[in-house]
Amino acid sequence: MRIKKILFIDLDGTLVANPLGSHTLPEIRRVLSEFTGLDEETVRRSFLETHLKLLIEDPLKAFDWQYITDLLLRKYFIKRSVDVVSIHKRYCDKTFVYDDAILFLEKIRYSYDIDKMILATNGLSKFQECVISYANIEKYFDHVYTPDKKGCLKNSRCFFETEDSVNENVFKIMIGDDLVFDIYFPSLYGLKTIYIDRYDKGVRETMYMKIFNIKIDHVRPNYIAKDLFEAQKAIHEMLSFK
């Protein structure tokens, strides 16, 4: 029986630089700082602490920046609202598509024997839709998987389940830049992994490893690629054995 090949590709840090981190959240922190009278560093720490706490206690809310903002407003007794999605949409034209992304997607989509390409992100649809639209990359994918669509994050097996999963002859690859969500957990669930290390940081300890109590020597990508051109070579090598 023919083996089906499914490729999962991360969005932020892999295909694009998302303005959410560079523009949207800094503005949210400035607004909260003004509302509360706290310095921005204190607000930043509160934001991060809440995000990390939710990863354990309520994972589907962990990347919902509107929810986190609302929590902090209530925490500091601020009776005002901040529309995070609207602010984010103002910055979506700041989305930077990495130079190698489009050529990579074109090559993989049209020159390789891939049955499905799935854009796999922990970002919620309400934040990612305008980024994906601006980057003009949805046409390369069969599906876009987000936590609100799948009901889980990339640390759960359910995120990588497809209608093909009942077929044992399925070969899955995950490509991404996060050592925990794109490498460690997908590896646990049987996917082959390609770590995109654009800034030559190597396999090093991250805050998500600490939160999930993951030992660094347990994070073992099948390939480490400095860019998507090297990732393409890794895919070619992986598929040559199938």
Number of C-alpha atoms within 10 A of each C-alpha: 5 7 12 18 18 21 23 25 24 22 24 24 17 23 27 19 17 25 21 25 12 13 17 21 19 15 16 23 21 17 15 24 17 12 15 16 11 14 13 18 12 12 20 18 11 16 19 14 11 17 20 19 13 17 18 12 10 11 18 19 19 23 19 21 22 18 14 20 22 17 14 18 18 13 9 13 11 13 9 10 12 14 12 22 14 12 16 23 19 13 17 23 15 17 21 17 22 15 12 14 18 17 12 17 20 13 13 18 18 10 9 13 13 16 14 18 20 20 23 25 23 24 22 20 18 17 21 22 16 18 28 22 14 16 21 12 18 15 11 17 16 12 14 20 25 21 22 16 12 16 13 18 27 22 21 16 14 13 20 23 12 13 6 12 13 9 10 10 13 16 19 20 21 24 29 27 23 19 26 22 21 27 27 22 18 26 20 13 15 13 23 20 27 27 26 28 20 15 8 11 8 13 16 10 15 13 11 15 17 11 12 13 9 16 10 16 9 9 19 16 21 15 18 21 21 16 21 26 15 16 20 18 13 18 20 14 11 15 15 8 6 10
